[in-house]
């Protein structure tokens, strides 16, 4: 079936949701007011979630690396 949800799809969408949620929470708390320490933590959270999102998209799958060794 072409509409099956794979583990890769789940990881891709989960990482995208993580980026959205960290950005949304940062925006909310920025509107309320944050000090420099909180801004630093928010920036680290956003950069971390973007790093995860990029990593899961560019990391080769096990089947691709297994076929390349043959």
N, C-alpha and C positions, 0 to 999 in steps of 0.2 A: 504494500500500500504506500502510495507516495505521501500520505499525510501523517505518517508515523513520526512521533517526537523522539529524536535521538538524544543521546547524552550530550553531544556537541551542541545541539540546538538549546538544550536546557542550560548549559554552561554559558553560551553566548548571551541568551536573554537574561540570565541571572546577573552576569557582569554588567550588562547594560542597565539593569534596574539598580544595581549598586551605585553606578555613576549618577543616575538620575536622583536617587535618594540622598546621596551625599551632597549633591549640588542643591537640592531642594532644602535640605536641612540647613546648609550654610546660608542660603538666601534668607530663610526664615529668621535665623538667629542674627544675621547681619541687619535685618530690618528692626529687630528688637534692640540691638546694640551689643557690640562685642569689643573687648579690649585686645591689645596686641597678642597676648598669649593665646586667646581664643581664635584669633585670625590665623595664627601660625598652625594651630591644631586643625582648623578647617581646611587650610591649604594642604596640609599633609594628608588629610582624609581624601580630598578630591584627587590629588596627584596619585595617591595609592590606588584608588578605585580605577582611575584611568589606566594606570600601569597594569592592573589586573585585566582590564578589558582588552588592552592591546596584546598582552601576553597570551591569553586564551585564544585569540584569533590568529596569531602568527606561529604559535607552537605547533610543530608537526604532530600528527596523530600517530598512534602506535602502528597502525596498519601501513601507513605510508613509510615509516622508517623500517618496518619489517620487510616490506617488499623491496626497498632500496638495497638491503643487504644481500638479497638473493642473487 
